[in-house]
Amino acid sequence: MKKPTGRPCKECPFKRTSMPGYLGASTTREFLETTMVDVAMPCHTTVDYDSADWKENLSDAKFCSGALIFFRNIYKLSRDSSRPRLQTNKGLVFGTPLEFLEHHERHDPIDEE
């Protein structure tokens, strides 16, 4: 993957202002588990998920800045020493896995009627 931009994209699921539940085809827990097991995460705006061979083309994608900041916010280092490291930013990106879960598992009151 390519160098990250350094700031999460507008729709990054790791941002505190992200749309709750906006995680592609993954459940909230699946998405968080993938992050926590240290899978290199591409920025979703740099991957063509409609392409059948999107996994083979990840070298063209940029690292997800939000995921990299989240890793630093929770004091976790990647086992891959070549992976970029970004500065912590708990004002912009979730500071704990629980914050991420609570945000993305919120229910829309309209759906509860």
Buried (B, 14 or more C-beta within 10 A) or exposed (E): BBEBBEBBBEBBBBBBEBEBBEBEEEEBEEBBEBBBEBEBBBBBEBBEEEEEEBEEEBEEBBBBBBBBBBBBBBEEEBEEEEBBEBEBBBEBBBBEBEBBBEBBEEEEEEEEE
